[in-house]
């Protein structure tokens, strides 16, 4: 594929990343993702077209609202850029195949989850229901091998997190449990277990760093969604290679 094609994907990723910010911020509050127009959360200044250019508006405005000079959260351009990068590198990692549809759907879900969980510590049921239905439909036409791996993956993801929630007496949120049921549809049972393994490591690292810098208080809940996002991306893109390497290391 020509470099122009990758540039187009990157630009689409920027636009979609901006939309995922809107979805992640509005759906948990029961707000429409269409109306009203995006506005500064402090002064309610309705953003103009030039203030809505993904990433670039943030840079041109030096991270501040043009009307009231309030600081704009770096979360917005970060999600836009990360989405664009992930969308662009996906064909290089999974190839130009039908699986790419699953890949882009999974990335979309994870970006929305990241925004909503970081902001509100909520993973909305509406988002999970939509993407769960979409991934189930997509996996019907783009199945795993064997096809039933998606069913087992969803069940394993749900049951594993549910058991942890029971044992830890609420240490795992309901949104996390349902999210892993959806992720299992895309990954299958082996990779969903690997996803949780990596998510646990990432969550531990985030928690330790957070306590060191004073952002996380011992005994206080913290969003696990971002760790799930990172763990799932690692498992999805690199999981099979890592499993093959591990088996060769153990056997050979």
C-alpha positions as a Python dict, from the first residue, in 0.01 Angstrom:
ca = {
    (1, 'X'): (0, 0, 0),
    (2, 'X'): (118, 353, -77),
    (3, 'X'): (215, 600, 191),
    (4, 'X'): (-86, 811, 90),
    (5, 'X'): (-320, 535, 201),
    (6, 'X'): (-161, 522, 545),
    (7, 'X'): (-186, 901, 572),
    (8, 'X'): (-558, 880, 499),
    (9, 'X'): (-601, 613, 769),
    (10, 'X'): (-406, 831, 1012),
    (11, 'X'): (-631, 1131, 944),
    (12, 'X'): (-943, 918, 982),
    (13, 'X'): (-800, 794, 1312),
    (14, 'X'): (-757, 1152, 1435),
    (15, 'X'): (-1119, 1234, 1354),
    (16, 'X'): (-1248, 914, 1512),
    (17, 'X'): (-1033, 974, 1819),
    (18, 'X'): (-1204, 1311, 1862),
    (19, 'X'): (-1543, 1138, 1834),
    (20, 'X'): (-1441, 874, 2088),
    (21, 'X'): (-1363, 1155, 2333),
    (22, 'X'): (-1718, 1282, 2292),
    (23, 'X'): (-1868, 937, 2338),
    (24, 'X'): (-1655, 859, 2643),
    (25, 'X'): (-1739, 1189, 2810),
    (26, 'X'): (-2110, 1213, 2728),
    (27, 'X'): (-2254, 862, 2741),
    (28, 'X'): (-2177, 811, 3115),
    (29, 'X'): (-2373, 1131, 3185),
    (30, 'X'): (-2669, 1021, 2975),
    (31, 'X'): (-2605, 1299, 2723),
    (32, 'X'): (-2650, 1294, 2346),
    (33, 'X'): (-2335, 1245, 2141),
    (34, 'X'): (-2483, 1467, 1868),
    (35, 'X'): (-2619, 1773, 2048),
    (36, 'X'): (-2530, 2019, 2185),
    (37, 'X'): (-2212, 2124, 2009),
    (38, 'X'): (-1885, 2074, 2190),
    (39, 'X'): (-1807, 2356, 2430),
    (40, 'X'): (-1551, 2461, 2689),
    (41, 'X'): (-1648, 2282, 3014),
    (42, 'X'): (-1564, 2597, 3215),
    (43, 'X'): (-1705, 2897, 3025),
    (44, 'X'): (-1943, 2702, 2794),
    (45, 'X'): (-1800, 2874, 2488),
    (46, 'X'): (-1924, 2678, 2182),
    (47, 'X'): (-1621, 2558, 1992),
    (48, 'X'): (-1579, 2674, 1634),
    (49, 'X'): (-1460, 2458, 1346),
    (50, 'X'): (-1100, 2574, 1382),
    (51, 'X'): (-1111, 2485, 1753),
    (52, 'X'): (-1220, 2130, 1674),
    (53, 'X'): (-931, 2018, 1454),
    (54, 'X'): (-795, 1705, 1626),
    (55, 'X'): (-458, 1756, 1798),
    (56, 'X'): (-370, 2066, 1595),
    (57, 'X'): (-626, 2291, 1765),
    (58, 'X'): (-480, 2195, 2101),
    (59, 'X'): (-130, 2285, 1980),
    (60, 'X'): (-231, 2611, 1810),
    (61, 'X'): (-425, 2724, 2119),
    (62, 'X'): (-135, 2620, 2344),
    (63, 'X'): (-364, 2392, 2543),
    (64, 'X'): (-604, 2669, 2649),
    (65, 'X'): (-960, 2778, 2569),
    (66, 'X'): (-957, 3078, 2336),
    (67, 'X'): (-1242, 3243, 2527),
    (68, 'X'): (-1155, 3201, 2896),
    (69, 'X'): (-795, 3070, 2875),
    (70, 'X'): (-883, 2770, 3092),
    (71, 'X'): (-648, 2476, 3045),
    (72, 'X'): (-769, 2204, 2807),
    (73, 'X'): (-722, 1849, 2931),
    (74, 'X'): (-434, 1675, 2749),
    (75, 'X'): (-656, 1366, 2747),
    (76, 'X'): (-832, 1493, 2433),
    (77, 'X'): (-531, 1523, 2198),
    (78, 'X'): (-374, 1214, 2353),
    (79, 'X'): (-671, 993, 2264),
    (80, 'X'): (-687, 1147, 1916),
    (81, 'X'): (-319, 1079, 1850),
    (82, 'X'): (-318, 730, 2004),
    (83, 'X'): (-625, 632, 1801),
    (84, 'X'): (-465, 759, 1481),
    (85, 'X'): (-141, 571, 1551),
    (86, 'X'): (-317, 245, 1641),
    (87, 'X'): (-541, 261, 1334),
    (88, 'X'): (-240, 328, 1112),
    (89, 'X'): (-15, 50, 1243),
    (90, 'X'): (-294, -210, 1257),
    (91, 'X'): (-255, -320, 892),
    (92, 'X'): (117, -366, 954),
    (93, 'X'): (49, -590, 1254),
    (94, 'X'): (-252, -797, 1140),
    (95, 'X'): (-220, -760, 763),
    (96, 'X'): (-468, -639, 503),
    (97, 'X'): (-731, -899, 584),
    (98, 'X'): (-1090, -909, 711),
    (99, 'X'): (-949, -933, 1065),
    (100, 'X'): (-865, -564, 1030),
    (101, 'X'): (-1236, -489, 1080),
    (102, 'X'): (-1221, -661, 1419),
    (103, 'X'): (-900, -476, 1502),
    (104, 'X'): (-1040, -131, 1435),
    (105, 'X'): (-1363, -215, 1620),
    (106, 'X'): (-1166, -334, 1924),
    (107, 'X'): (-947, -22, 1923),
    (108, 'X'): (-1258, 197, 1907),
    (109, 'X'): (-1408, 24, 2210),
    (110, 'X'): (-1086, 49, 2409),
    (111, 'X'): (-1038, 420, 2340),
    (112, 'X'): (-1391, 502, 2457),
    (113, 'X'): (-1345, 286, 2767),
    (114, 'X'): (-1017, 462, 2846),
    (115, 'X'): (-1182, 806, 2834),
    (116, 'X'): (-1489, 714, 3038),
    (117, 'X'): (-1302, 516, 3304),
    (118, 'X'): (-1027, 775, 3352),
    (119, 'X'): (-1281, 1056, 3375),
    (120, 'X'): (-1567, 899, 3571),
    (121, 'X'): (-1446, 550, 3677),
    (122, 'X'): (-1742, 418, 3476),
    (123, 'X'): (-1755, 180, 3180),
    (124, 'X'): (-2103, 248, 3033),
    (125, 'X'): (-2334, -47, 2966),
    (126, 'X'): (-2458, 121, 2647),
    (127, 'X'): (-2107, 121, 2504),
    (128, 'X'): (-2048, -243, 2601),
    (129, 'X'): (-2383, -353, 2461),
    (130, 'X'): (-2319, -176, 2130),
    (131, 'X'): (-1967, -309, 2081),
    (132, 'X'): (-2055, -653, 2218),
    (133, 'X'): (-2331, -686, 1958),
    (134, 'X'): (-2106, -548, 1685),
    (135, 'X'): (-1815, -781, 1764),
    (136, 'X'): (-2050, -1080, 1787),
    (137, 'X'): (-2185, -998, 1441),
    (138, 'X'): (-1838, -941, 1299),
    (139, 'X'): (-1704, -1264, 1446),
    (140, 'X'): (-1992, -1449, 1278),
    (141, 'X'): (-1846, -1348, 940),
    (142, 'X'): (-1481, -1327, 1053),
    (143, 'X'): (-1453, -1623, 1290),
    (144, 'X'): (-1168, -1728, 1512),
    (145, 'X'): (-1018, -2075, 1468),
    (146, 'X'): (-1203, -2271, 1596),
    (147, 'X'): (-1519, -2060, 1561),
    (148, 'X'): (-1639, -2136, 1915),
    (149, 'X'): (-1326, -1976, 2063),
    (150, 'X'): (-1511, -1645, 2076),
    (151, 'X'): (-1786, -1798, 2292),
    (152, 'X'): (-1537, -1960, 2528),
    (153, 'X'): (-1328, -1641, 2533),
    (154, 'X'): (-1628, -1432, 2633),
    (155, 'X'): (-1729, -1681, 2903),
    (156, 'X'): (-1374, -1710, 3041),
    (157, 'X'): (-1334, -1331, 3048),
    (158, 'X'): (-1661, -1284, 3235),
    (159, 'X'): (-1622, -1572, 3480),
    (160, 'X'): (-1258, -1490, 3564),
    (161, 'X'): (-1335, -1129, 3654),
    (162, 'X'): (-1657, -1227, 3832),
    (163, 'X'): (-1475, -1477, 4054),
    (164, 'X'): (-1206, -1218, 4133),
    (165, 'X'): (-1480, -970, 4227),
    (166, 'X'): (-1634, -1225, 4465),
    (167, 'X'): (-1303, -1326, 4624),
    (168, 'X'): (-1187, -966, 4659),
    (169, 'X'): (-1533, -859, 4783),
    (170, 'X'): (-1585, -587, 4525),
    (171, 'X'): (-1225, -532, 4424),
    (172, 'X'): (-1328, -563, 4059),
    (173, 'X'): (-1599, -338, 3914),
    (174, 'X'): (-1902, -460, 3725),
    (175, 'X'): (-1795, -262, 3420),
    (176, 'X'): (-1460, -441, 3414),
    (177, 'X'): (-1634, -779, 3432),
    (178, 'X'): (-1868, -704, 3142),
    (179, 'X'): (-1586, -544, 2943),
    (180, 'X'): (-1386, -866, 2954),
    (181, 'X'): (-1688, -1060, 2830),
    (182, 'X'): (-1687, -832, 2524),
    (183, 'X'): (-1308, -846, 2481),
    (184, 'X'): (-1326, -1227, 2487),
    (185, 'X'): (-1534, -1220, 2168),
    (186, 'X'): (-1245, -1058, 1984),
    (187, 'X'): (-952, -1240, 2146),
    (188, 'X'): (-1063, -1592, 2229),
    (189, 'X'): (-989, -1768, 2558),
    (190, 'X'): (-608, -1788, 2541),
    (191, 'X'): (-552, -1425, 2456),
    (192, 'X'): (-817, -1300, 2699),
    (193, 'X'): (-625, -1471, 2980),
    (194, 'X'): (-304, -1316, 2851),
    (195, 'X'): (-480, -980, 2835),
    (196, 'X'): (-573, -1001, 3202),
    (197, 'X'): (-219, -1107, 3292),
    (198, 'X'): (-72, -798, 3124),
    (199, 'X'): (-350, -575, 3259),
    (200, 'X'): (-265, -686, 3613),
    (201, 'X'): (102, -601, 3562),
    (202, 'X'): (21, -263, 3407),
    (203, 'X'): (-234, -186, 3679),
    (204, 'X'): (19, -268, 3950),
    (205, 'X'): (280, -42, 3792),
    (206, 'X'): (29, 243, 3757),
    (207, 'X'): (-82, 197, 4118),
    (208, 'X'): (273, 201, 4255),
    (209, 'X'): (370, 508, 4053),
    (210, 'X'): (44, 677, 4153),
    (211, 'X'): (114, 619, 4522),
    (212, 'X'): (470, 745, 4489),
    (213, 'X'): (357, 1073, 4331),
    (214, 'X'): (55, 1103, 4559),
    (215, 'X'): (-215, 1056, 4296),
    (216, 'X'): (-336, 722, 4433),
    (217, 'X'): (-430, 667, 4796),
    (218, 'X'): (-389, 325, 4956),
    (219, 'X'): (-726, 155, 4996),
    (220, 'X'): (-896, 396, 4756),
    (221, 'X'): (-1040, 266, 4426),
    (222, 'X'): (-862, 350, 4102),
    (223, 'X'): (-975, 294, 3743),
    (224, 'X'): (-865, -44, 3608),
    (225, 'X'): (-990, 33, 3258),
    (226, 'X'): (-666, 193, 3133),
    (227, 'X'): (-468, -114, 3242),
    (228, 'X'): (-720, -338, 3063),
    (229, 'X'): (-679, -127, 2749),
    (230, 'X'): (-300, -163, 2749),
    (231, 'X'): (-308, -532, 2842),
    (232, 'X'): (-562, -609, 2571),
    (233, 'X'): (-369, -427, 2300),
    (234, 'X'): (-50, -616, 2392),
    (235, 'X'): (-232, -949, 2397),
    (236, 'X'): (-419, -889, 2072),
    (237, 'X'): (-126, -766, 1865),
    (238, 'X'): (159, -967, 2021),
    (239, 'X'): (-9, -1246, 2217),
    (240, 'X'): (25, -1533, 1971),
    (241, 'X'): (393, -1458, 1910),
    (242, 'X'): (455, -1435, 2285),
    (243, 'X'): (276, -1765, 2347),
    (244, 'X'): (477, -1936, 2072),
    (245, 'X'): (800, -1797, 2217),
    (246, 'X'): (704, -1912, 2566),
    (247, 'X'): (617, -2265, 2453),
    (248, 'X'): (944, -2294, 2261),
    (249, 'X'): (1130, -2169, 2567),
    (250, 'X'): (960, -2420, 2796),
    (251, 'X'): (974, -2718, 2560),
    (252, 'X'): (1309, -2649, 2396),
}
